[in-house]
Amino acid sequence: MKLSIVIPAYNEEESIEETIHSLEKALGIVQISHEVLIINDNSKDNTEIILKKLCAEYSSIRYMNNVGPNGFGNAVRLGLENFRGDCVAVMMADLSDSPYDLIKYYSTMLEGDFDCVFGNRWIKGGEVIDYPIHKKFINRIANLIIRLVMGLKYGDTTNAFKLYRRHTIEGLKPFLSPHFNLTIELPLKAIIRGYSYKVIANSWTNRKYGVSKLKIKEMGSRYFFILMYCFVEKYFSRGDFKKLATKAPRIKIVESAQRATIENKDLPTNVSRSQNAS
């Protein structure tokens, strides 16, 4: 099963190279067939120059320029329209998401034949490093509201780092969110439309370089809009958007072999954290 990783990047000249090197190193250990699709979201710095260099260094890397409209959600959506793998993960360009957690996501998807794998930074085994206190407070309140409104047990919907099968992504279209609210649109649609998912612990590390692109004051109403859209779909659409009963074909023998290969590897559990904490 080929893995695609979509990474939106806006003014990430200080981070993107380290992120890609770390990602390629981790995936190389377990020899997962993969591609990394970076969406350059109209960066004003030297991000594109670095991307050209990375494409020359790694055959698995390619990038596209999002000429507009710009924004996190629009950049990710461009990636979701153009990835080539059998499953796709959305990761950040600043190495806040661990490549070794991505391997756990991938192995979990193979093992359980899930449509999606979601991370949760706040359950046993999860970890956040250098998470700003005010953002943590807002994050916990926002996720509590989402849980209450949607009747969910999952407590980290706003976590963008998730893995989806290709047929799941197709079943979630059309996408509505042009900004960071896409991070809740995708999992909420997947859950209410009946796609199977598994929640596992993951880590998050604050960026070493640059500044966060998430503007909380600007995003509040946009998150609320998507939450209300998903609420209406869940309770009033009468199942019109539910997942079809038929599933995409699986090649079980191949996937079992891939899983066995991953499980036999001695993977470090904290490489990306130590790199960020140094």
Phi and psi restraints in degrees (value plus and minus 20) as a CYANA .aco file:
   2 LYS   PHI     -98.4   -58.4
   2 LYS   PSI     113.9   153.9
   3 LEU   PHI    -120.2   -80.2
   3 LEU   PSI     110.3   150.3
   4 SER   PHI    -128.8   -88.8
   4 SER   PSI     122.3   162.3
   5 ILE   PHI    -142.8  -102.8
   5 ILE   PSI      99.3   139.3
   6 VAL   PHI    -118.7   -78.7
   6 VAL   PSI     105.0   145.0
   7 ILE   PHI    -146.1  -106.1
   7 ILE   PSI      89.8   129.8
   8 PRO   PHI     -97.1   -57.1
   8 PRO   PSI     120.3   160.3
   9 ALA   PHI    -159.0  -119.0
   9 ALA   PSI     103.6   143.6
  10 TYR   PHI    -150.7  -110.7
  10 TYR   PSI      94.6   134.6
  11 ASN   PHI      32.7    72.7
  11 ASN   PSI      36.4    76.4
  12 GLU   PHI    -135.2   -95.2
  12 GLU   PSI      14.9    54.9
  13 GLU   PHI     -80.6   -40.6
  13 GLU   PSI     -48.2    -8.2
  14 GLU   PHI    -104.2   -64.2
  14 GLU   PSI     -39.6     0.4
  15 SER   PHI    -131.2   -91.2
  15 SER   PSI     -54.3   -14.3
  16 ILE   PHI     -83.6   -43.6
  16 ILE   PSI     -55.4   -15.4
  17 GLU   PHI     -87.1   -47.1
  17 GLU   PSI     -66.2   -26.2
  18 GLU   PHI     -83.2   -43.2
  18 GLU   PSI     -58.8   -18.8
  19 THR   PHI     -80.2   -40.2
  19 THR   PSI     -66.9   -26.9
  20 ILE   PHI     -88.3   -48.3
  20 ILE   PSI     -62.6   -22.6
  21 HIS   PHI     -79.1   -39.1
  21 HIS   PSI     -63.8   -23.8
  22 SER   PHI     -85.3   -45.3
  22 SER   PSI     -60.9   -20.9
  23 LEU   PHI     -86.0   -46.0
  23 LEU   PSI     -65.7   -25.7
  24 GLU   PHI     -85.9   -45.9
  24 GLU   PSI     -56.7   -16.7
  25 LYS   PHI     -83.1   -43.1
  25 LYS   PSI     -67.1   -27.1
  26 ALA   PHI     -85.1   -45.1
  26 ALA   PSI     -67.2   -27.2
  27 LEU   PHI     -89.3   -49.3
  27 LEU   PSI     -47.5    -7.5
  28 GLY   PHI     -87.4   -47.4
  28 GLY   PSI     -51.2   -11.2
  29 ILE   PHI     -82.1   -42.1
  29 ILE   PSI     -62.0   -22.0
  30 VAL   PHI    -120.1   -80.1
  30 VAL   PSI     -20.8    19.2
  31 GLN   PHI      35.8    75.8
  31 GLN   PSI      29.0    69.0
  32 ILE   PHI    -102.2   -62.2
  32 ILE   PSI     107.9   147.9
  33 SER   PHI     -84.8   -44.8
  33 SER   PSI     105.4   145.4
  34 HIS   PHI    -175.4  -135.4
  34 HIS   PSI     147.0   187.0
  35 GLU   PHI    -157.8  -117.8
  35 GLU   PSI     130.5   170.5
  36 VAL   PHI    -138.5   -98.5
  36 VAL   PSI      97.2   137.2
  37 LEU   PHI    -128.9   -88.9
  37 LEU   PSI      90.6   130.6
  38 ILE   PHI    -119.0   -79.0
  38 ILE   PSI     109.4   149.4
  39 ILE   PHI    -123.2   -83.2
  39 ILE   PSI      88.7   128.7
  40 ASN   PHI     -99.3   -59.3
  40 ASN   PSI      88.3   128.3
  41 ASP   PHI    -110.6   -70.6
  41 ASP   PSI      41.0    81.0
  42 ASN   PHI      40.2    80.2
  42 ASN   PSI      25.4    65.4
  43 SER   PHI     -82.7   -42.7
  43 SER   PSI     125.6   165.6
  44 LYS   PHI    -119.9   -79.9
  44 LYS   PSI     -25.3    14.7
  45 ASP   PHI    -124.3   -84.3
  45 ASP   PSI    -169.5  -129.5
  46 ASN   PHI    -114.5   -74.5
  46 ASN   PSI       1.7    41.7
  47 THR   PHI     -75.0   -35.0
  47 THR   PSI     -66.7   -26.7
  48 GLU   PHI     -85.2   -45.2
  48 GLU   PSI     -56.8   -16.8
  49 ILE   PHI     -80.5   -40.5
  49 ILE   PSI     -62.6   -22.6
  50 ILE   PHI     -87.8   -47.8
  50 ILE   PSI     -57.1   -17.1
  51 LEU   PHI     -83.3   -43.3
  51 LEU   PSI     -60.0   -20.0
  52 LYS   PHI     -81.6   -41.6
  52 LYS   PSI     -60.5   -20.5
  53 LYS   PHI     -83.5   -43.5
  53 LYS   PSI     -63.3   -23.3
  54 LEU   PHI     -86.8   -46.8
  54 LEU   PSI     -56.2   -16.2
  55 CYS   PHI     -83.9   -43.9
  55 CYS   PSI     -54.8   -14.8
  56 ALA   PHI     -93.3   -53.3
  56 ALA   PSI     -48.1    -8.1
  57 GLU   PHI    -104.0   -64.0
  57 GLU   PSI     -55.1   -15.1
  58 TYR   PHI    -144.2  -104.2
  58 TYR   PSI     108.2   148.2
  59 SER   PHI     -91.5   -51.5
  59 SER   PSI     -38.5     1.5
  60 SER   PHI    -105.0   -65.0
  60 SER   PSI     -25.9    14.1
  61 ILE   PHI    -119.0   -79.0
  61 ILE   PSI     115.3   155.3
  62 ARG   PHI    -165.1  -125.1
  62 ARG   PSI     141.2   181.2
  63 TYR   PHI    -160.3  -120.3
  63 TYR   PSI     137.6   177.6
  64 MET   PHI    -151.1  -111.1
  64 MET   PSI     128.9   168.9
  65 ASN   PHI    -115.5   -75.5
  65 ASN   PSI     105.1   145.1
  66 ASN   PHI    -108.1   -68.1
  66 ASN   PSI      81.8   121.8
  67 VAL   PHI     -98.2   -58.2
  67 VAL   PSI     -32.6     7.4
  68 GLY   PHI     114.2   154.2
  68 GLY   PSI     135.7   175.7
  69 PRO   PHI     -85.4   -45.4
  69 PRO   PSI     128.8   168.8
  70 ASN   PHI    -115.4   -75.4
  70 ASN   PSI     155.7   195.7
  71 GLY   PHI     107.0   147.0
  71 GLY   PSI     131.7   171.7
  72 PHE   PHI     -72.5   -32.5
  72 PHE   PSI     -70.9   -30.9
  73 GLY   PHI     -82.9   -42.9
  73 GLY   PSI     -62.1   -22.1
  74 ASN   PHI     -85.0   -45.0
  74 ASN   PSI     -57.3   -17.3
  75 ALA   PHI     -86.0   -46.0
  75 ALA   PSI     -65.3   -25.3
  76 VAL   PHI     -84.0   -44.0
  76 VAL   PSI     -61.0   -21.0
  77 ARG   PHI     -82.0   -42.0
  77 ARG   PSI     -58.3   -18.3
  78 LEU   PHI     -81.5   -41.5
  78 LEU   PSI     -61.0   -21.0
  79 GLY   PHI     -85.0   -45.0
  79 GLY   PSI     -60.0   -20.0
  80 LEU   PHI     -90.6   -50.6
  80 LEU   PSI     -38.5     1.5
  81 GLU   PHI    -106.6   -66.6
  81 GLU   PSI     -32.2     7.8
  82 ASN   PHI    -148.4  -108.4
  82 ASN   PSI     -16.8    23.2
  83 PHE   PHI     -92.8   -52.8
  83 PHE   PSI     136.5   176.5
  84 ARG   PHI    -134.3   -94.3
  84 ARG   PSI     -24.8    15.2
  85 GLY   PHI    -104.0   -64.0
  85 GLY   PSI    -198.7  -158.7
  86 ASP   PHI    -107.8   -67.8
  86 ASP   PSI     -38.7     1.3
  87 CYS   PHI    -166.1  -126.1
  87 CYS   PSI     140.9   180.9
  88 VAL   PHI    -162.4  -122.4
  88 VAL   PSI     115.5   155.5
  89 ALA   PHI    -132.3   -92.3
  89 ALA   PSI     125.3   165.3
  90 VAL   PHI    -124.0   -84.0
  90 VAL   PSI     102.7   142.7
  91 MET   PHI    -148.8  -108.8
  91 MET   PSI     140.1   180.1
  92 MET   PHI    -109.4   -69.4
  92 MET   PSI     133.6   173.6
  93 ALA   PHI     -99.9   -59.9
  93 ALA   PSI     -29.7    10.3
  94 ASP   PHI    -118.0   -78.0
  94 ASP   PSI      -9.4    30.6
  95 LEU   PHI      45.0    85.0
  95 LEU   PSI       5.1    45.1
  96 SER   PHI     -92.6   -52.6
  96 SER   PSI     -43.9    -3.9
  97 ASP   PHI    -118.9   -78.9
  97 ASP   PSI     115.2   155.2
  98 SER   PHI    -100.1   -60.1
  98 SER   PSI     108.9   148.9
  99 PRO   PHI     -79.5   -39.5
  99 PRO   PSI     -49.8    -9.8
 100 TYR   PHI     -95.6   -55.6
 100 TYR   PSI     -46.6    -6.6
 101 ASP   PHI     -87.6   -47.6
 101 ASP   PSI     -56.5   -16.5
 102 LEU   PHI     -79.9   -39.9
 102 LEU   PSI     -60.4   -20.4
 103 ILE   PHI     -82.8   -42.8
 103 ILE   PSI     -60.1   -20.1
 104 LYS   PHI     -83.0   -43.0
 104 LYS   PSI     -61.7   -21.7
 105 TYR   PHI     -76.8   -36.8
 105 TYR   PSI     -70.2   -30.2
 106 TYR   PHI     -81.9   -41.9
 106 TYR   PSI     -66.7   -26.7
 107 SER   PHI     -83.0   -43.0
 107 SER   PSI     -59.4   -19.4
 108 THR   PHI     -84.8   -44.8
 108 THR   PSI     -60.8   -20.8
 109 MET   PHI     -82.2   -42.2
 109 MET   PSI     -63.0   -23.0
 110 LEU   PHI     -85.8   -45.8
 110 LEU   PSI     -65.3   -25.3
 111 GLU   PHI     -83.6   -43.6
 111 GLU   PSI     -63.3   -23.3
 112 GLY   PHI    -121.0   -81.0
 112 GLY   PSI     -20.2    19.8
 113 ASP   PHI      34.8    74.8
 113 ASP   PSI      20.5    60.5
 114 PHE   PHI    -101.4   -61.4
 114 PHE   PSI     133.9   173.9
 115 ASP   PHI     -97.9   -57.9
 115 ASP   PSI     -48.7    -8.7
 116 CYS   PHI    -164.7  -124.7
 116 CYS   PSI     133.1   173.1
 117 VAL   PHI    -148.9  -108.9
 117 VAL   PSI     105.3   145.3
 118 PHE   PHI    -132.0   -92.0
 118 PHE   PSI     123.1   163.1
 119 GLY   PHI    -114.2   -74.2
 119 GLY   PSI     133.2   173.2
 120 ASN   PHI    -156.9  -116.9
 120 ASN   PSI      96.7   136.7
 121 ARG   PHI    -101.3   -61.3
 121 ARG   PSI     -28.0    12.0
 122 TRP   PHI    -132.1   -92.1
 122 TRP   PSI     -17.2    22.8
 123 ILE   PHI    -118.1   -78.1
 123 ILE   PSI     154.1   194.1
 124 LYS   PHI     -76.7   -36.7
 124 LYS   PSI     109.1   149.1
 125 GLY   PHI      75.9   115.9
 125 GLY   PSI     -37.6     2.4
 126 GLY   PHI    -102.1   -62.1
 126 GLY   PSI     144.8   184.8
 127 GLU   PHI    -177.4  -137.4
 127 GLU   PSI     120.1   160.1
 128 VAL   PHI    -144.1  -104.1
 128 VAL   PSI     115.9   155.9
 129 ILE   PHI    -139.7   -99.7
 129 ILE   PSI     102.3   142.3
 130 ASP   PHI      41.3    81.3
 130 ASP   PSI      20.2    60.2
 131 TYR   PHI    -101.2   -61.2
 131 TYR   PSI     101.8   141.8
 132 PRO   PHI     -76.1   -36.1
 132 PRO   PSI     114.6   154.6
 133 ILE   PHI     -78.7   -38.7
 133 ILE   PSI     -64.7   -24.7
 134 HIS   PHI     -86.8   -46.8
 134 HIS   PSI     -54.5   -14.5
 135 LYS   PHI     -91.8   -51.8
 135 LYS   PSI     -55.1   -15.1
 136 LYS   PHI     -82.6   -42.6
 136 LYS   PSI     -63.6   -23.6
 137 PHE   PHI     -80.9   -40.9
 137 PHE   PSI     -67.6   -27.6
 138 ILE   PHI     -84.9   -44.9
 138 ILE   PSI     -60.0   -20.0
 139 ASN   PHI     -79.8   -39.8
 139 ASN   PSI     -66.8   -26.8
 140 ARG   PHI     -87.6   -47.6
 140 ARG   PSI     -58.3   -18.3
 141 ILE   PHI     -86.4   -46.4
 141 ILE   PSI     -65.5   -25.5
 142 ALA   PHI     -80.9   -40.9
 142 ALA   PSI     -64.7   -24.7
 143 ASN   PHI     -89.3   -49.3
 143 ASN   PSI     -51.8   -11.8
 144 LEU   PHI     -84.6   -44.6
 144 LEU   PSI     -63.9   -23.9
 145 ILE   PHI     -80.9   -40.9
 145 ILE   PSI     -64.8   -24.8
 146 ILE   PHI     -80.7   -40.7
 146 ILE   PSI     -62.6   -22.6
 147 ARG   PHI     -82.8   -42.8
 147 ARG   PSI     -63.5   -23.5
 148 LEU   PHI     -88.8   -48.8
 148 LEU   PSI     -64.0   -24.0
 149 VAL   PHI     -86.8   -46.8
 149 VAL   PSI     -62.3   -22.3
 150 MET   PHI    -114.8   -74.8
 150 MET   PSI     -25.8    14.2
 151 GLY   PHI      47.1    87.1
 151 GLY   PSI      24.5    64.5
 152 LEU   PHI    -129.8   -89.8
 152 LEU   PSI     136.2   176.2
 153 LYS   PHI    -114.6   -74.6
 153 LYS   PSI     -44.6    -4.6
 154 TYR   PHI     -85.0   -45.0
 154 TYR   PSI     107.5   147.5
 155 GLY   PHI    -132.4   -92.4
 155 GLY   PSI      -1.7    38.3
 156 ASP   PHI    -161.8  -121.8
 156 ASP   PSI      28.1    68.1
 157 THR   PHI     -79.8   -39.8
 157 THR   PSI     -54.6   -14.6
 158 THR   PHI     -93.9   -53.9
 158 THR   PSI     -27.8    12.2
 159 ASN   PHI     -88.1   -48.1
 159 ASN   PSI      95.2   135.2
 160 ALA   PHI     -93.4   -53.4
 160 ALA   PSI     -40.5    -0.5
 161 PHE   PHI     -99.3   -59.3
 161 PHE   PSI      77.9   117.9
 162 LYS   PHI    -163.2  -123.2
 162 LYS   PSI     142.8   182.8
 163 LEU   PHI    -145.4  -105.4
 163 LEU   PSI     113.2   153.2
 164 TYR   PHI    -151.4  -111.4
 164 TYR   PSI     122.6   162.6
 165 ARG   PHI     -89.0   -49.0
 165 ARG   PSI     136.2   176.2
 166 ARG   PHI     -79.9   -39.9
 166 ARG   PSI     -64.8   -24.8
 167 HIS   PHI     -86.0   -46.0
 167 HIS   PSI     -44.5    -4.5
 168 THR   PHI     -89.6   -49.6
 168 THR   PSI     -67.4   -27.4
 169 ILE   PHI     -76.7   -36.7
 169 ILE   PSI     -63.0   -23.0
 170 GLU   PHI     -82.3   -42.3
 170 GLU   PSI     -56.1   -16.1
 171 GLY   PHI     -96.0   -56.0
 171 GLY   PSI     -30.4     9.6
 172 LEU   PHI    -115.9   -75.9
 172 LEU   PSI     -25.5    14.5
 173 LYS   PHI     -97.9   -57.9
 173 LYS   PSI     136.3   176.3
 174 PRO   PHI     -99.8   -59.8
 174 PRO   PSI     128.2   168.2
 175 PHE   PHI    -101.7   -61.7
 175 PHE   PSI     127.5   167.5
 176 LEU   PHI    -130.4   -90.4
 176 LEU   PSI     -50.9   -10.9
 177 SER   PHI    -106.1   -66.1
 177 SER   PSI     105.3   145.3
 178 PRO   PHI    -111.9   -71.9
 178 PRO   PSI     -27.9    12.1
 179 HIS   PHI    -147.8  -107.8
 179 HIS   PSI    -174.7  -134.7
 180 PHE   PHI     -85.5   -45.5
 180 PHE   PSI     -34.2     5.8
 181 ASN   PHI     -85.9   -45.9
 181 ASN   PSI     -30.7     9.3
 182 LEU   PHI     -81.1   -41.1
 182 LEU   PSI     -46.0    -6.0
 183 THR   PHI     -84.6   -44.6
 183 THR   PSI     -45.5    -5.5
 184 ILE   PHI    -119.6   -79.6
 184 ILE   PSI     -45.7    -5.7
 185 GLU   PHI     -80.8   -40.8
 185 GLU   PSI     -66.7   -26.7
 186 LEU   PHI     -82.4   -42.4
 186 LEU   PSI     -74.3   -34.3
 187 PRO   PHI     -88.3   -48.3
 187 PRO   PSI     -56.5   -16.5
 188 LEU   PHI     -84.8   -44.8
 188 LEU   PSI     -62.7   -22.7
 189 LYS   PHI     -82.1   -42.1
 189 LYS   PSI     -63.2   -23.2
 190 ALA   PHI     -80.2   -40.2
 190 ALA   PSI     -62.3   -22.3
 191 ILE   PHI     -88.5   -48.5
 191 ILE   PSI     -69.4   -29.4
 192 ILE   PHI     -94.8   -54.8
 192 ILE   PSI     -38.4     1.6
 193 ARG   PHI    -110.4   -70.4
 193 ARG   PSI     -19.2    20.8
 194 GLY   PHI      71.7   111.7
 194 GLY   PSI      -3.7    36.3
 195 TYR   PHI     -99.2   -59.2
 195 TYR   PSI     120.0   160.0
 196 SER   PHI     -94.1   -54.1
 196 SER   PSI     127.2   167.2
 197 TYR   PHI    -171.2  -131.2
 197 TYR   PSI     137.9   177.9
 198 LYS   PHI    -148.9  -108.9
 198 LYS   PSI     115.7   155.7
 199 VAL   PHI    -123.7   -83.7
 199 VAL   PSI     108.1   148.1
 200 ILE   PHI    -150.8  -110.8
 200 ILE   PSI     139.7   179.7
 201 ALA   PHI     -91.5   -51.5
 201 ALA   PSI     123.0   163.0
 202 ASN   PHI    -162.5  -122.5
 202 ASN   PSI     148.6   188.6
 203 SER   PHI    -129.6   -89.6
 203 SER   PSI     141.0   181.0
 204 TRP   PHI    -162.8  -122.8
 204 TRP   PSI     113.2   153.2
 205 THR   PHI    -145.3  -105.3
 205 THR   PSI     111.3   151.3
 206 ASN   PHI     -82.6   -42.6
 206 ASN   PSI     128.4   168.4
 207 ARG   PHI     -82.0   -42.0
 207 ARG   PSI     127.7   167.7
 208 LYS   PHI    -107.1   -67.1
 208 LYS   PSI     -50.0   -10.0
 209 TYR   PHI    -146.2  -106.2
 209 TYR   PSI     135.5   175.5
 210 GLY   PHI      50.4    90.4
 210 GLY   PSI    -185.2  -145.2
 211 VAL   PHI    -148.5  -108.5
 211 VAL   PSI     133.1   173.1
 212 SER   PHI     -84.2   -44.2
 212 SER   PSI     122.5   162.5
 213 LYS   PHI    -110.5   -70.5
 213 LYS   PSI     -27.6    12.4
 214 LEU   PHI     -99.9   -59.9
 214 LEU   PSI      99.4   139.4
 215 LYS   PHI    -126.4   -86.4
 215 LYS   PSI      82.3   122.3
 216 ILE   PHI     -79.8   -39.8
 216 ILE   PSI     -62.9   -22.9
 217 LYS   PHI     -81.6   -41.6
 217 LYS   PSI     -54.9   -14.9
 218 GLU   PHI     -99.2   -59.2
 218 GLU   PSI     -44.0    -4.0
 219 MET   PHI    -111.2   -71.2
 219 MET   PSI     -39.7     0.3
 220 GLY   PHI     -72.3   -32.3
 220 GLY   PSI     -72.9   -32.9
 221 SER   PHI     -87.8   -47.8
 221 SER   PSI     -50.9   -10.9
 222 ARG   PHI     -90.9   -50.9
 222 ARG   PSI     -60.7   -20.7
 223 TYR   PHI     -81.4   -41.4
 223 TYR   PSI     -62.3   -22.3
 224 PHE   PHI     -82.4   -42.4
 224 PHE   PSI     -60.7   -20.7
 225 PHE   PHI     -79.1   -39.1
 225 PHE   PSI     -67.8   -27.8
 226 ILE   PHI     -87.6   -47.6
 226 ILE   PSI     -57.8   -17.8
 227 LEU   PHI     -81.1   -41.1
 227 LEU   PSI     -63.7   -23.7
 228 MET   PHI     -87.6   -47.6
 228 MET   PSI     -57.8   -17.8
 229 TYR   PHI     -79.5   -39.5
 229 TYR   PSI     -67.0   -27.0
 230 CYS   PHI     -88.6   -48.6
 230 CYS   PSI     -53.5   -13.5
 231 PHE   PHI     -81.9   -41.9
 231 PHE   PSI     -67.0   -27.0
 232 VAL   PHI     -83.4   -43.4
 232 VAL   PSI     -62.7   -22.7
 233 GLU   PHI     -82.2   -42.2
 233 GLU   PSI     -62.7   -22.7
 234 LYS   PHI     -83.3   -43.3
 234 LYS   PSI     -62.4   -22.4
 235 TYR   PHI    -121.7   -81.7
 235 TYR   PSI     -33.8     6.2
 236 PHE   PHI    -148.2  -108.2
 236 PHE   PSI     -23.6    16.4
 237 SER   PHI    -105.9   -65.9
 237 SER   PSI     -26.4    13.6
 238 ARG   PHI      37.2    77.2
 238 ARG   PSI      12.9    52.9
 239 GLY   PHI      56.7    96.7
 239 GLY   PSI      -6.0    34.0
 240 ASP   PHI     -82.8   -42.8
 240 ASP   PSI     -43.7    -3.7
 241 PHE   PHI    -128.1   -88.1
 241 PHE   PSI      -8.7    31.3
 242 LYS   PHI     -83.1   -43.1
 242 LYS   PSI     131.4   171.4
 243 LYS   PHI     -78.8   -38.8
 243 LYS   PSI     117.2   157.2
 244 LEU   PHI     -87.0   -47.0
 244 LEU   PSI     132.9   172.9
 245 ALA   PHI     -86.3   -46.3
 245 ALA   PSI     -54.3   -14.3
 246 THR   PHI     -95.5   -55.5
 246 THR   PSI     124.8   164.8
 247 LYS   PHI    -135.0   -95.0
 247 LYS   PSI     136.3   176.3
 248 ALA   PHI     -83.3   -43.3
 248 ALA   PSI     123.0   163.0
 249 PRO   PHI     -82.3   -42.3
 249 PRO   PSI     124.9   164.9
 250 ARG   PHI    -137.6   -97.6
 250 ARG   PSI     122.4   162.4
 251 ILE   PHI    -122.0   -82.0
 251 ILE   PSI      70.1   110.1
 252 LYS   PHI     -82.4   -42.4
 252 LYS   PSI     -60.1   -20.1
 253 ILE   PHI     -82.1   -42.1
 253 ILE   PSI     -64.4   -24.4
 254 VAL   PHI     -84.4   -44.4
 254 VAL   PSI     -65.2   -25.2
 255 GLU   PHI     -86.0   -46.0
 255 GLU   PSI     -57.0   -17.0
 256 SER   PHI     -84.1   -44.1
 256 SER   PSI     -58.7   -18.7
 257 ALA   PHI     -86.5   -46.5
 257 ALA   PSI     -60.0   -20.0
 258 GLN   PHI     -82.6   -42.6
 258 GLN   PSI     -62.5   -22.5
 259 ARG   PHI     -84.3   -44.3
 259 ARG   PSI     -61.7   -21.7
 260 ALA   PHI     -83.0   -43.0
 260 ALA   PSI     -57.8   -17.8
 261 THR   PHI     -83.7   -43.7
 261 THR   PSI     -64.1   -24.1
 262 ILE   PHI     -84.8   -44.8
 262 ILE   PSI     -64.1   -24.1
 263 GLU   PHI     -86.9   -46.9
 263 GLU   PSI     -45.3    -5.3
 264 ASN   PHI    -104.9   -64.9
 264 ASN   PSI     -24.9    15.1
 265 LYS   PHI    -106.4   -66.4
 265 LYS   PSI     121.8   161.8
 266 ASP   PHI    -111.6   -71.6
 266 ASP   PSI      70.8   110.8
 267 LEU   PHI    -108.6   -68.6
 267 LEU   PSI     116.9   156.9
 268 PRO   PHI     -88.3   -48.3
 268 PRO   PSI     127.6   167.6
 269 THR   PHI    -122.7   -82.7
 269 THR   PSI     -32.7     7.3
 270 ASN   PHI    -157.1  -117.1
 270 ASN   PSI       6.2    46.2
 271 VAL   PHI     -82.6   -42.6
 271 VAL   PSI     -70.0   -30.0
 272 SER   PHI     -85.9   -45.9
 272 SER   PSI     -52.5   -12.5
 273 ARG   PHI     -87.6   -47.6
 273 ARG   PSI     -62.5   -22.5
 274 SER   PHI     -86.8   -46.8
 274 SER   PSI     -54.2   -14.2
 275 GLN   PHI     -84.7   -44.7
 275 GLN   PSI     -59.7   -19.7
 276 ASN   PHI     -96.4   -56.4
 276 ASN   PSI     -49.6    -9.6
 277 ALA   PHI    -102.0   -62.0
 277 ALA   PSI     -35.6     4.4
